[in-house]
Amino acid sequence: MRHRLTVPSAAAACLLLAVPASAAEATPGAPGIGDSYYPDYGNGGYDVSHYDLRLAYQPATDRLEGTATVVATAAQDLSRFNLDFALEVREVLVGGKKAAFATSGDHELEITPAAPLDSGRPFTVVVRYRGTPSKVQVKGYTAWLRTPDGGVAANEPEAAWWWFPSNDHPLDKATYDVSVAVPDGTQAISNGTLQSTTSRLGWTRYSWRSNRPQATYLATLAVGKFDITTDTTANGLPVINAYSKDLGDNAGAARASVERTAEVADWLSGVFGPYPFNALGGYVPNVGTSYALETQTRPFYSPRQFASGSNVSVVVHELAHQWYGDSVSVKDWRDIWVNEGFARYAQWLWSEKEGEGTAQELADHVYAQHPAEDAFWTVKPGDPGPDNQFHAAVYDRGAIALQALRNEVGDEDFFAILKGWPTERRYGNGSVRDFETYAEKVSGRPLGTLFDTWLFTASKPSAPAARANGIGAGGGADAATGAGAARPKSWRAIHATDTVHGSH
C-alpha cells in the first residue's frame, strides 16, 4: 500500500519544517526483528508495505545492477534503521534526501536519514546498488544459484540479501513490483502477474507484480532461456510455467508434473479453502540443487526432483504452502511446523485421493519404521532448532501430529480447522501454539497433551500413547511396537521430496 502525504497549505508546510519534539528522543531501530533462531534477521523500527525493484542483469557476467524503492512506515521515532543486504551499495536516499549509510556484520546496511523519522509516518528509501551475486558469500555460501544461461534467487530462510535490500523476515510482508532488463532472447521470471514486456536497444524488460502480502524469502527471480507455457484456470487465474531449455532427460517429467499445477491447486482449494492469490505457476531452471521452494504463486523446482520420472507429489507439497507458509507465514522460524507439517500432510491426502495409501496408513508406516532409539524422535517438530529446521521429523512426525489430530476431533472438525486457519489468518502470521489454540476453539476439545506428545517431546511416543491417538496399530502394524505396518504405494514419490528445503 502506498502512503501519500498531502500538504494543503503554506501553514501546514511550515509545520512540517518544524523540528518535532520527539526528534531528540529518536533512537536506532533494532538490527534484528527478534527471531529466536536467527536474531539478526529482519530489523526493528519500521514496517514495509511495498518493494519496487528496477533491475538490470547480464547473464554472461552475472552482473546485477538495481534501484530498490522501499515504501515503509516508522514504528518508532527513528534516528537510524537497517536493511538486510549483501551487495555493494552506491547511494541511499530517504524521503528524497541523501542519507548516510554503512555496513556491519554479514548483511546489515545501516541507514541514517538526514533527519529523524517520526513514529507512524510513512517514508520511502531508495537504494542504488550493484554486484555479482554468485561471488558474494555470507557465512560461507551464496544463495544465488548460477545456471548455464543466467541466475536464480530461491532459498530459505534467506535469499533476498543477494538481489534486493529488505526487512528480511516473514513478520514483515509487503507487495512487490519487480522489473528486470535482460539481453534480448533471455527471459526474467518472478512472482505474480506479468504486467508488461518492452524491448529497447538489445534489452528486454519484464515487469512483474505480486499484489498480495509476500514474505521476502518468497520473492524469486530467475533469468535464463526458458520454454514458457501459459493458460488460465476455470476461475480465470493466469497460469505461467517456465522450463529451462537445457533440462535434458528431466524435461519431459518436469513438464508432466508442473503442468498439473492448476489441477492440484483446484483440488487443494477443496481442502484448504479458496486459493489466496491471483496467479499460479512454477518454474524449473537448470540448477544443480535438489530442493524445491514455495516461492509465492510460482514455486521453484530443481530438475533432480524429476530424475526418476514425473512427481506430482512435490507439486502438491509446494502448492500446499501457498496456504500454509505463504498466505499464513511463521511468526518465528521455530514455528516451521505450521509450514512443513501441513505441506507433507497435503501429500498424504493426495495419496489418499489417488488410492495409493491413506493418510492413516502413511502415519502408521512412519511410526513403525523409526524405532525408539532412532534420532528421528529426538527432533521436536514444534521447536526443532535451527540446525534441524528442515529435518525429516518436521515433515513426517509433523504430519503424524495432524493425523492424530484428525483421529481425535473427527473429520468434520478436522477439515473445518484446515480451511479455517488460512481463512482467519490470511496474509498474516501464526505460531504452533496459535494453531493449537485455534484447533481447540473449533473442536471444543483440550488438545495440549496431543500437541505436546507429537510436537514437543524428544522421544518416540509410547505404543499406548500413540494408540490413544489412533497411531501405530493400523495397516497391519503390531499394536505394541508398530512393526509390520505396510508401506503405502505413494511412499517413494512422497519421500523423493525429502530434500525439498535443504537450502544450503
C-alpha positions in Angstrom: 0.0 0.0 0.0 1.4 3.4 -0.9 1.0 6.3 1.5 0.8 9.9 0.3 1.2 12.9 2.4 -0.9 15.9 1.3 0.1 19.4 2.3 -2.9 21.6 1.8 -1.4 25.0 2.7 1.7 27.0 3.3 0.9 27.0 7.0 0.9 23.2 7.0 4.2 23.2 5.2 5.7 25.3 7.9 4.5 22.8 10.5 6.3 20.1 8.6 9.5 22.0 8.6 9.4 22.5 12.4 11.7 20.1 14.3 9.3 17.7 16.1 9.6 17.4 19.9 10.2 13.7 19.5 13.3 14.2 17.3 15.7 14.4 20.3 14.3 11.1 21.6 14.7 9.2 18.3 16.6 6.0 18.6 18.1 3.4 16.2 15.8 0.6 15.0 16.9 -2.9 16.2 19.3 -4.8 13.9 17.1 -7.9 14.2 13.3 -8.4 14.3 13.6 -10.7 17.4 13.6 -14.2 15.8 14.6 -16.9 18.3 16.6 -18.9 15.6 18.1 -16.0 13.6 18.4 -13.0 15.9 20.0 -10.8 13.2 17.4 -11.5 10.5 14.9 -8.7 9.8 15.0 -5.4 11.5 13.0 -3.3 14.0 11.6 0.2 13.9 9.6 0.1 10.7 7.1 -1.8 8.6 7.4 -2.2 4.8 4.3 -2.1 2.7 5.9 -2.2 -0.8 9.1 -3.0 -2.7 9.7 -1.6 -6.2 12.7 -3.2 -7.7 14.1 -2.0 -11.0 17.0 -4.2 -12.1 19.3 -5.0 -15.0 21.1 -8.3 -15.2 23.7 -9.6 -17.6 23.8 -13.4 -17.6 27.2 -13.7 -19.2 28.9 -12.0 -16.3 26.4 -12.5 -13.5 26.4 -8.7 -13.1 23.3 -7.2 -11.3 22.5 -3.5 -11.0 19.4 -2.2 -9.3 17.4 0.5 -7.8 15.2 -0.5 -4.9 12.5 1.8 -3.6 11.2 0.6 -0.3 7.9 2.1 1.0 7.6 1.8 4.7 6.1 3.4 7.9 8.2 4.1 11.0 7.1 2.1 14.1 9.1 4.4 16.4 11.0 7.7 16.3 13.9 6.5 14.2 17.4 8.1 14.2 18.7 5.2 12.1 17.5 1.9 10.7 18.8 -1.2 9.0 18.0 -3.2 5.9 19.3 -6.7 5.2 21.6 -6.7 2.1 24.9 -8.0 0.9 25.7 -6.4 -2.4 27.7 -3.1 -3.0 25.6 0.0 -2.2 26.3 3.1 -4.3 23.7 5.6 -2.9 20.8 5.8 -0.4 18.1 8.4 -0.2 15.4 8.7 2.4 12.5 10.9 1.6 14.3 12.2 -1.5 17.4 13.3 0.6 20.8 11.7 0.6 21.3 9.5 3.6 24.5 8.3 5.3 25.0 4.6 5.2 27.4 2.0 6.4 27.6 -1.8 6.6 28.1 -4.0 9.6 28.0 -7.7 10.3 27.3 -10.1 7.4 24.3 -8.4 5.9 23.4 -5.2 7.8 23.0 -2.0 5.8 22.8 0.8 8.4 21.0 3.9 7.1 21.0 7.3 8.8 18.5 9.7 7.3 19.2 13.4 7.1 16.6 14.0 9.8 14.9 11.6 12.3 11.8 9.8 11.2 8.6 10.3 13.3 6.8 7.2 14.5 3.7 6.4 12.5 4.9 8.5 9.5 5.3 6.9 6.0 8.7 7.2 4.3 10.5 5.9 1.2 14.0 4.6 0.9 15.8 4.5 -2.5 18.9 2.2 -2.6 21.1 2.1 -5.7 23.4 -0.9 -5.9 25.4 -3.4 -8.0 27.3 -6.6 -7.6 28.0 -10.1 -8.8 25.6 -12.2 -6.5 27.3 -15.6 -7.0 30.6 -14.2 -5.7 29.1 -12.6 -2.6 29.3 -15.1 0.3 27.6 -14.7 3.7 28.5 -17.3 6.3 30.4 -19.3 3.7 27.8 -19.6 1.0 25.7 -17.7 -1.6 22.0 -18.2 -2.0 22.2 -17.0 -5.6 22.2 -20.0 -8.0 24.1 -19.8 -11.3 22.8 -21.6 -14.3 24.4 -22.0 -17.7 22.4 -19.1 -19.1 21.6 -16.9 -16.0 20.9 -16.9 -12.4 18.2 -17.8 -9.8 17.2 -16.4 -6.4 15.3 -19.1 -4.5 16.3 -20.1 -1.0 15.0 -20.4 2.6 15.2 -18.9 5.2 17.2 -16.2 3.3 17.6 -15.3 -0.3 16.8 -11.6 -0.7 20.2 -10.3 0.5 21.8 -11.2 -2.8 19.4 -9.3 -5.0 17.5 -6.6 -3.1 17.7 -4.8 0.3 14.8 -5.7 2.6 13.4 -6.3 6.1 14.2 -10.0 5.7 11.7 -11.8 8.0 8.2 -13.3 7.4 6.8 -10.9 10.0 7.2 -8.0 7.6 5.3 -8.8 4.4 4.8 -6.4 1.5 3.6 -6.2 -2.1 6.1 -6.2 -4.9 6.8 -4.7 -8.4 9.8 -6.4 -9.9 11.1 -5.0 -13.3 14.1 -6.7 -14.8 16.0 -5.8 -18.0 17.9 -8.7 -19.6 19.5 -9.2 -23.0 17.1 -10.0 -25.9 16.5 -13.7 -26.2 16.6 -14.1 -22.4 13.6 -14.1 -20.0 13.1 -12.9 -16.5 10.6 -14.8 -14.3 9.3 -13.6 -11.0 6.2 -13.8 -8.7 2.6 -12.8 -9.6 1.4 -11.5 -12.9 3.4 -10.2 -15.9 2.4 -6.6 -16.3 4.4 -5.7 -19.4 7.3 -6.7 -21.7 9.2 -4.0 -23.6 12.3 -4.1 -25.8 14.9 -1.4 -26.4 18.5 -1.4 -27.7 19.0 -5.1 -27.4 17.5 -5.4 -23.9 14.0 -6.7 -22.9 12.4 -5.6 -19.7 10.0 -7.9 -17.9 7.7 -6.2 -15.3 6.1 -8.5 -12.7 3.6 -7.6 -9.9 2.8 -9.5 -6.7 -0.2 -7.7 -5.3 -0.7 -9.7 -2.1 1.5 -9.6 1.1 4.6 -11.6 0.5 7.5 -12.6 2.7 10.9 -11.6 1.5 12.2 -15.2 1.2 9.2 -16.0 -1.0 10.2 -13.4 -3.6 12.0 -15.0 -6.5 13.9 -14.1 -9.7 15.0 -16.4 -12.4 16.9 -15.2 -15.5 17.7 -17.5 -18.4 16.3 -19.1 -21.6 13.0 -20.7 -20.9 10.2 -22.5 -22.6 7.1 -20.8 -21.2 3.6 -22.2 -21.2 0.5 -20.1 -20.3 -3.0 -21.0 -19.5 -5.9 -19.9 -17.3 -7.8 -21.8 -14.7 -11.5 -22.3 -14.8 -11.8 -19.3 -12.5 -9.7 -17.2 -14.8 -6.4 -17.2 -12.8 -3.3 -16.9 -15.1 -1.0 -19.9 -15.1 2.6 -19.3 -16.1 5.1 -22.2 -16.1 8.7 -22.0 -17.2 11.3 -24.6 -18.1 15.0 -24.2 -18.9 15.6 -25.2 -22.5 18.5 -27.4 -21.4 16.9 -29.7 -18.8 17.9 -32.8 -20.8 16.3 -36.1 -19.8 14.4 -34.4 -17.0 12.5 -32.1 -19.3 9.5 -34.4 -20.0 9.0 -35.5 -16.4 9.2 -31.9 -15.2 6.5 -30.8 -17.6 4.4 -33.8 -16.8 4.4 -32.7 -13.2 4.4 -28.9 -13.2 1.8 -28.7 -16.0 -0.7 -30.2 -13.4 -0.4 -27.1 -11.2 -3.9 -25.8 -12.0 -5.4 -29.3 -11.3 -3.6 -29.6 -8.0 -4.5 -26.1 -6.9 -8.1 -26.7 -7.7 -8.1 -29.8 -5.5 -6.2 -28.1 -2.7 -8.9 -25.3 -2.7 -11.3 -28.0 -1.7 -9.1 -29.0 1.3 -7.8 -25.6 2.4 -10.3 -23.1 1.1 -10.1 -20.6 -1.8 -6.7 -20.1 -3.4 -5.3 -16.9 -1.7 -3.5 -15.3 -4.7 -4.2 -14.1 -8.2 -1.7 -16.2 -10.2 -0.4 -19.7 -10.5 2.6 -21.5 -11.9 6.0 -23.0 -11.4 9.5 -22.9 -12.9 12.3 -25.4 -13.4 15.7 -23.8 -14.1 18.8 -25.8 -14.9 20.4 -25.8 -11.4 22.4 -28.4 -9.7 20.4 -28.3 -6.5 17.9 -30.9 -5.3 15.4 -28.9 -3.3 12.2 -27.1 -4.2 10.7 -24.0 -2.7 7.2 -22.4 -2.3 8.1 -19.1 -3.9 4.8 -17.3 -3.8 2.5 -18.0 -6.8 5.4 -19.6 -8.7 7.2 -22.4 -6.9 10.8 -23.2 -7.8 11.7 -26.8 -8.6 15.1 -28.4 -9.1 15.4 -30.7 -12.1 16.5 -33.5 -9.8 13.0 -33.6 -8.4 12.1 -35.3 -11.6 15.1 -37.5 -12.2 13.0 -40.7 -11.6 10.1 -39.6 -13.6 7.1 -37.3 -13.0 6.5 -36.3 -9.4 3.1 -34.6 -8.8 3.6 -35.1 -5.1 6.3 -32.4 -5.0 3.9 -30.0 -6.8 1.3 -30.8 -4.2 3.8 -30.0 -1.4 4.8 -26.6 -2.8 1.3 -25.6 -3.7 0.0 -26.5 -0.3 2.5 -24.0 1.0 0.6 -21.2 -0.8 -1.9 -21.5 2.0 0.4 -22.9 4.8 3.6 -20.9 4.7 2.9 -18.2 2.1 -0.6 -16.8 2.9 -0.2 -17.7 6.6 3.5 -17.5 7.5 5.5 -18.3 10.5 5.7 -15.8 13.4 9.2 -17.1 14.3 11.3 -19.6 12.4 10.9 -22.1 15.2 7.2 -22.3 14.0 8.3 -24.1 10.8 5.8 -26.9 11.5 2.9 -24.7 10.6 4.5 -24.7 7.1 6.1 -28.1 6.6 3.8 -30.4 8.6 0.8 -29.3 6.6 2.6 -29.4 3.2 3.6 -33.0 3.9 0.1 -33.9 5.2 -1.3 -32.5 1.9 0.9 -35.1 0.1 -0.7 -37.7 2.3 -4.2 -36.5 1.4 -3.3 -36.5 -2.3 -2.1 -40.1 -1.8 -5.4 -40.9 -0.2 -7.3 -39.3 -3.1 -5.2 -41.2 -5.7 -5.8 -44.5 -3.9 -2.1 -45.0 -3.2 -2.2 -45.2 0.6 -4.4 -43.4 3.1 -3.1 -40.7 5.5 -3.7 -43.2 8.3 -1.6 -45.9 6.6 1.2 -43.4 6.0 1.2 -42.3 9.6 1.3 -45.9 10.8 4.2 -46.6 8.5 6.2 -43.6 9.7 5.6 -44.6 13.3 6.7 -48.2 12.5 9.8 -47.5 10.5 11.6 -45.5 13.2 12.5 -47.5 16.3 12.6 -45.7 19.6 16.4 -45.3 19.6 16.2 -43.6 16.1 17.5 -40.0 16.3 14.4 -39.1 14.3 12.4 -38.9 17.5 14.8 -36.6 19.3 13.8 -33.7 16.9 10.8 -31.8 18.2 8.8 -30.6 15.2 7.2 -27.8 17.3 10.7 -26.4 18.1 13.3 -28.3 16.1 16.2 -25.9 16.5 17.9 -24.0 13.6 20.1 -27.0 12.7 17.1 -29.3 12.3 14.6 -26.8 10.8 14.2 -29.0 7.7 14.8 -32.4 9.4 12.6 -35.3 8.2 10.9 -35.3 11.6 9.4 -31.8 11.0 7.8 -33.2 7.9 6.9 -36.8 8.8 6.4 -36.6 12.6 4.8 -33.3 11.9 2.3 -34.9 9.6 1.6 -37.7 12.1 0.6 -35.0 14.5 -2.1 -33.9 12.0 -3.3 -37.4 11.6 -3.5 -37.8 15.4 -5.5 -34.5 15.5 -7.8 -35.9 12.8 -8.4 -39.0 14.7 -9.0 -37.1 17.9 -11.5 -34.5 16.6 -13.1 -36.3 13.7 -13.1 -35.5 10.0 -15.8 -32.7 10.2 -13.9 -30.6 12.7 -10.5 -31.5 11.3 -11.2 -30.3 7.8 -13.0 -27.3 9.2 -9.7 -26.5 11.0 -7.7 -27.0 7.8 -9.9 -24.5 6.0 -10.5 -22.1 8.8 -6.9 -21.4 9.8 -5.7 -20.0 6.4 -9.0 -18.1 6.1 -8.9 -16.5 9.6 -5.2 -15.5 9.3 -5.0 -14.8 5.5 -1.9 -12.8 4.6 -0.8 -12.9 8.3 1.4 -15.0 10.6 0.9 -17.7 13.1 2.7 -19.9 15.6 2.4 -23.5 16.6 0.7 -22.6 19.8 -1.7 -20.3 17.9 -2.7 -23.2 15.8 -3.2 -25.4 18.8 -5.5 -22.7 20.3 -7.4 -22.4 17.1 -7.9 -26.2 16.9 -9.2 -26.2 20.4 -11.6 -23.4 19.6 -13.1 -25.2 16.6 -13.2 -28.7 18.1 -14.2 -27.7 21.7 -11.6 -30.2 23.0 -8.4 -29.7 25.1 -5.5 -30.7 22.8 -2.5 -29.7 24.8 -1.4 -33.3 25.5 -1.8 -34.4 21.9 0.3 -31.5 20.6 3.0 -32.0 23.3 3.2 -35.7 22.5 3.7 -35.4 18.8 5.4 -31.9 18.5 7.3 -31.1 21.7 8.5 -34.5 23.2 12.1 -35.5 22.3 11.3 -39.2 22.2 9.1 -41.7 20.5 5.6 -41.7 21.9 4.9 -45.0 23.6 2.6 -47.5 22.0 -0.2 -46.7 24.5 0.1 -43.0 23.9 0.2 -43.5 20.1 -2.7 -45.9 20.2 -4.7 -43.3 22.2 -4.4 -41.0 19.1 -5.1 -43.8 16.7 -1.5 -44.1 15.5 0.7 -47.2 15.1 -1.9 -50.0 15.2 -3.3 -49.7 11.7 -2.2 -51.1 8.4 -1.2 -54.5 9.9 1.2 -53.0 12.4 1.9 -54.6 15.8 0.0 -52.7 18.5 2.9 -52.6 20.8 5.8 -51.8 18.5 4.2 -50.5 15.3 6.3 -53.1 13.4 4.9 -54.5 10.2 2.9 -51.5 9.0 2.5 -51.9 5.3 4.5 -49.5 3.1 2.0 -47.5 1.1 2.4 -47.3 -2.7 2.9 -43.5 -2.6 5.8 -43.7 -0.1 8.5 -43.4 -2.7 7.1 -40.4 -4.6 6.4 -38.6 -1.3 9.9 -39.2 0.0 11.6 -38.2 -3.2 10.7 -34.7 -1.9 12.6 -35.1 1.3 15.2 -32.6 0.2 12.7 -30.0 -0.8 14.0 -27.4 1.5 17.6 -28.5 2.0 18.6 -24.9 1.4 22.3 -24.8 1.8 
